[in-house]
Amino acid sequence: MAVLSRTVASSSLLLTLFVLFSSFSEAKDILVGGKTGAWKIPSSQSDSLNHWAESTRFRVGDSLVWNYDGAKDSVLQVTKEDYVSCNTTNPIAQYKDGNTKVELHKPGPFYFISGVQGSCEKGQKLIVVVLTPRHRYDISPAPSPAELDGPAVAPTSSASSLKGGLVVALGLLAWGLLF
């Protein structure tokens, strides 16, 4: 009975370790809106892409992926000021290919609007807040888009050092449970 109990505990520990490590996985591609065709004028406030973005975690190195009809729409990366005013005349970057992929290369906010005249004013826009890497003991929630006024905070630690510390801690925990 003790052997069975120890085997079940070992299996549970391995599953827990797998779940923890998968949450620290490398950069990933994130489909905007969570589905194909989400880059459109929202039918309601709850259908807005900003509502979706508020419940999604974005990390440095992740990429946003848009799927849309490139003959009818485009994605513009813009400044905060151009986002607020829906100004399409001076984008940071313009994408028209229908399958746009933008790497989130730094922490802080990224602003996107539709390049179709009038669509931004009707809500076809997106703010993505990329999390700042933090020391493993300094965990705080990401700011909401409304709180973003100044520059982003510089990273304080790397993901690899966080993974290394986690590996040691989990290894010690596993060793203690098994022996």
C-alpha positions as a LaTeX table, in Angstrom:
\begin{tabular}{lrrr}
\hline
Residue & $x$ (\AA) & $y$ (\AA) & $z$ (\AA) \\
\hline
Met1 & 0.00 & 0.00 & 0.00 \\
Ala2 & 2.87 & 2.39 & 0.84 \\
Val3 & 4.48 & 1.67 & $-2.56$ \\
Leu4 & 1.21 & 2.46 & $-4.37$ \\
Ser5 & 0.80 & 5.66 & $-2.36$ \\
Arg6 & 4.37 & 6.72 & $-3.19$ \\
Thr7 & 3.80 & 5.93 & $-6.91$ \\
Val8 & 0.62 & 8.02 & $-6.98$ \\
Ala9 & 2.43 & 10.87 & $-5.21$ \\
Ser10 & 5.30 & 10.65 & $-7.74$ \\
Ser11 & 2.86 & 10.72 & $-10.66$ \\
Ser12 & 1.04 & 13.72 & $-9.18$ \\
Leu13 & 4.34 & 15.51 & $-8.65$ \\
Leu14 & 5.45 & 14.87 & $-12.23$ \\
Leu15 & 2.12 & 16.19 & $-13.56$ \\
Thr16 & 2.44 & 19.30 & $-11.37$ \\
Leu17 & 6.01 & 19.88 & $-12.59$ \\
Phe18 & 4.89 & 19.51 & $-16.22$ \\
Val19 & 2.09 & 22.06 & $-15.74$ \\
Leu20 & 4.46 & 24.51 & $-14.03$ \\
Phe21 & 7.13 & 24.22 & $-16.71$ \\
Ser22 & 4.63 & 24.54 & $-19.54$ \\
Ser23 & 3.50 & 27.86 & $-18.04$ \\
Phe24 & 7.11 & 29.10 & $-18.39$ \\
Ser25 & 7.31 & 28.02 & $-22.01$ \\
Glu26 & 9.04 & 29.98 & $-24.71$ \\
Ala27 & 7.44 & 32.68 & $-26.82$ \\
Lys28 & 4.21 & 31.80 & $-28.60$ \\
Asp29 & 2.01 & 33.01 & $-31.44$ \\
Ile30 & $-1.26$ & 34.48 & $-30.17$ \\
Leu31 & $-4.21$ & 34.73 & $-32.56$ \\
Val32 & $-5.75$ & 38.19 & $-32.12$ \\
Gly33 & $-9.17$ & 37.84 & $-30.53$ \\
Gly34 & $-8.55$ & 34.13 & $-30.04$ \\
Lys35 & $-10.15$ & 33.26 & $-33.38$ \\
Thr36 & $-9.89$ & 33.85 & $-37.12$ \\
Gly37 & $-11.84$ & 36.88 & $-38.31$ \\
Ala38 & $-11.73$ & 38.74 & $-34.99$ \\
Trp39 & $-10.12$ & 41.81 & $-36.62$ \\
Lys40 & $-13.40$ & 43.62 & $-37.35$ \\
Ile41 & $-15.66$ & 46.35 & $-36.05$ \\
Pro42 & $-17.03$ & 44.99 & $-32.74$ \\
Ser43 & $-20.77$ & 44.50 & $-32.40$ \\
Ser44 & $-20.65$ & 45.54 & $-28.72$ \\
Gln45 & $-18.23$ & 46.65 & $-26.01$ \\
Ser46 & $-17.93$ & 43.06 & $-24.75$ \\
Asp47 & $-17.00$ & 42.01 & $-28.32$ \\
Ser48 & $-14.10$ & 44.52 & $-28.47$ \\
Leu49 & $-10.57$ & 43.25 & $-28.87$ \\
Asn50 & $-9.49$ & 45.32 & $-25.86$ \\
His51 & $-11.89$ & 43.27 & $-23.72$ \\
Trp52 & $-10.16$ & 40.12 & $-25.01$ \\
Ala53 & $-6.67$ & 41.63 & $-24.49$ \\
Glu54 & $-7.38$ & 42.52 & $-20.86$ \\
Ser55 & $-7.84$ & 38.82 & $-20.06$ \\
Thr56 & $-4.80$ & 37.62 & $-22.04$ \\
Arg57 & $-1.18$ & 37.60 & $-20.85$ \\
Phe58 & 1.37 & 38.85 & $-23.35$ \\
Arg59 & 5.09 & 38.31 & $-22.78$ \\
Val60 & 8.20 & 39.69 & $-24.47$ \\
Gly61 & 8.92 & 37.50 & $-27.50$ \\
Asp62 & 5.29 & 36.50 & $-28.10$ \\
Ser63 & 3.84 & 37.36 & $-31.50$ \\
Leu64 & 0.37 & 38.63 & $-32.34$ \\
Val65 & $-1.20$ & 37.01 & $-35.41$ \\
Trp66 & $-4.06$ & 38.61 & $-37.35$ \\
Asn67 & $-6.09$ & 36.71 & $-39.96$ \\
Tyr68 & $-8.24$ & 39.03 & $-42.11$ \\
Asp69 & $-9.07$ & 39.84 & $-45.72$ \\
Gly70 & $-6.01$ & 41.81 & $-46.87$ \\
Ala71 & $-7.90$ & 43.20 & $-49.88$ \\
Lys72 & $-10.43$ & 44.91 & $-47.58$ \\
Asp73 & $-8.52$ & 45.79 & $-44.38$ \\
Ser74 & $-5.10$ & 46.39 & $-42.85$ \\
Val75 & $-3.43$ & 46.60 & $-39.46$ \\
Leu76 & $-1.58$ & 49.75 & $-38.42$ \\
Gln77 & 0.75 & 49.89 & $-35.44$ \\
Val78 & 0.51 & 53.44 & $-34.12$ \\
Thr79 & 1.49 & 55.71 & $-31.24$ \\
Lys80 & $-0.79$ & 56.21 & $-28.24$ \\
Glu81 & $-1.82$ & 59.62 & $-29.59$ \\
Asp82 & $-2.73$ & 58.20 & $-33.01$ \\
Tyr83 & $-4.59$ & 55.34 & $-31.31$ \\
Val84 & $-6.71$ & 57.77 & $-29.28$ \\
Ser85 & $-7.42$ & 60.04 & $-32.26$ \\
Cys86 & $-7.71$ & 57.16 & $-34.80$ \\
Asn87 & $-5.11$ & 58.85 & $-36.99$ \\
Thr88 & $-4.14$ & 56.53 & $-39.86$ \\
Thr89 & $-1.75$ & 58.92 & $-41.66$ \\
Asn90 & 1.54 & 58.22 & $-39.84$ \\
Pro91 & 1.72 & 54.60 & $-38.63$ \\
Ile92 & 4.80 & 53.08 & $-37.02$ \\
Ala93 & 4.16 & 50.02 & $-39.22$ \\
Gln94 & 1.50 & 49.07 & $-41.78$ \\
Tyr95 & 0.43 & 45.51 & $-42.64$ \\
Lys96 & $-1.87$ & 44.55 & $-45.55$ \\
Asp97 & $-1.10$ & 40.89 & $-46.18$ \\
Gly98 & $-4.15$ & 39.34 & $-44.44$ \\
Asn99 & $-1.93$ & 37.14 & $-42.28$ \\
Thr100 & 0.00 & 39.63 & $-40.18$ \\
Lys101 & 2.45 & 38.58 & $-37.48$ \\
Val102 & 3.96 & 41.17 & $-35.11$ \\
Glu103 & 6.54 & 40.24 & $-32.50$ \\
Leu104 & 6.11 & 41.89 & $-29.10$ \\
His105 & 9.80 & 42.68 & $-28.65$ \\
Lys106 & 9.67 & 44.83 & $-25.50$ \\
Pro107 & 7.53 & 45.30 & $-22.40$ \\
Gly108 & 4.82 & 47.95 & $-22.31$ \\
Pro109 & 1.87 & 48.93 & $-24.48$ \\
Phe110 & 1.48 & 48.32 & $-28.22$ \\
Tyr111 & $-1.28$ & 50.17 & $-30.10$ \\
Phe112 & $-3.03$ & 48.91 & $-33.25$ \\
Ile113 & $-5.86$ & 50.32 & $-35.37$ \\
Ser114 & $-7.57$ & 49.36 & $-38.61$ \\
Gly115 & $-6.30$ & 51.14 & $-41.70$ \\
Val116 & $-9.83$ & 51.37 & $-43.14$ \\
Gln117 & $-11.20$ & 54.90 & $-42.83$ \\
Gly118 & $-13.86$ & 55.05 & $-40.06$ \\
Ser119 & $-13.28$ & 51.54 & $-38.65$ \\
Cys120 & $-11.10$ & 52.70 & $-35.75$ \\
Glu121 & $-13.75$ & 55.23 & $-34.72$ \\
Lys122 & $-16.24$ & 52.34 & $-34.60$ \\
Gly123 & $-13.97$ & 50.36 & $-32.25$ \\
Gln124 & $-11.69$ & 48.33 & $-34.52$ \\
Lys125 & $-8.56$ & 48.89 & $-32.49$ \\
Leu126 & $-6.43$ & 47.11 & $-29.92$ \\
Ile127 & $-4.09$ & 47.89 & $-27.02$ \\
Val128 & $-1.80$ & 45.04 & $-25.96$ \\
Val129 & 0.16 & 45.38 & $-22.73$ \\
Val130 & 3.29 & 43.22 & $-22.68$ \\
Leu131 & 4.33 & 42.15 & $-19.20$ \\
Thr132 & 7.62 & 43.41 & $-17.82$ \\
Pro133 & 9.86 & 40.55 & $-16.70$ \\
Arg134 & 10.11 & 40.77 & $-12.93$ \\
His135 & 12.19 & 39.22 & $-10.18$ \\
Arg136 & 10.50 & 36.02 & $-9.00$ \\
Tyr137 & 9.60 & 37.60 & $-5.63$ \\
Asp138 & 8.35 & 40.88 & $-7.10$ \\
Ile139 & 5.06 & 39.81 & $-8.64$ \\
Ser140 & 2.44 & 42.45 & $-9.36$ \\
Pro141 & $-0.46$ & 42.66 & $-11.81$ \\
Ala142 & $-0.01$ & 44.21 & $-15.23$ \\
Pro143 & $-1.37$ & 47.74 & $-15.56$ \\
Ser144 & $-4.62$ & 48.27 & $-17.40$ \\
Pro145 & $-4.51$ & 50.24 & $-20.68$ \\
Ala146 & $-6.13$ & 53.19 & $-18.86$ \\
Glu147 & $-3.20$ & 53.39 & $-16.41$ \\
Leu148 & $-0.52$ & 53.65 & $-19.10$ \\
Asp149 & 0.86 & 57.15 & $-19.26$ \\
Gly150 & 4.64 & 56.89 & $-18.93$ \\
Pro151 & 7.38 & 54.73 & $-20.41$ \\
Ala152 & 7.54 & 51.02 & $-19.69$ \\
Val153 & 9.71 & 49.77 & $-16.84$ \\
Ala154 & 12.98 & 48.15 & $-17.89$ \\
Pro155 & 13.30 & 44.40 & $-17.29$ \\
Thr156 & 14.81 & 43.41 & $-13.93$ \\
Ser157 & 15.53 & 39.74 & $-14.57$ \\
Ser158 & 15.52 & 37.25 & $-17.39$ \\
Ala159 & 13.17 & 34.34 & $-17.89$ \\
Ser160 & 16.13 & 31.94 & $-17.89$ \\
Ser161 & 17.18 & 32.93 & $-14.37$ \\
Leu162 & 13.59 & 32.52 & $-13.23$ \\
Lys163 & 13.45 & 29.08 & $-14.81$ \\
Gly164 & 16.77 & 28.12 & $-13.21$ \\
Gly165 & 15.57 & 29.07 & $-9.74$ \\
Leu166 & 12.32 & 27.25 & $-10.30$ \\
Val167 & 14.12 & 24.12 & $-11.47$ \\
Val168 & 16.23 & 24.02 & $-8.29$ \\
Ala169 & 13.24 & 24.65 & $-6.01$ \\
Leu170 & 11.07 & 22.04 & $-7.72$ \\
Gly171 & 13.93 & 19.52 & $-7.77$ \\
Leu172 & 14.37 & 19.91 & $-4.02$ \\
Leu173 & 10.62 & 19.56 & $-3.51$ \\
Ala174 & 10.50 & 16.40 & $-5.65$ \\
Trp175 & 13.48 & 14.90 & $-3.85$ \\
Gly176 & 11.83 & 15.60 & $-0.46$ \\
Leu177 & 8.55 & 13.97 & $-1.50$ \\
Leu178 & 10.15 & 10.89 & $-3.00$ \\
Phe179 & 12.65 & 10.15 & $-0.23$ \\
\hline
\end{tabular}
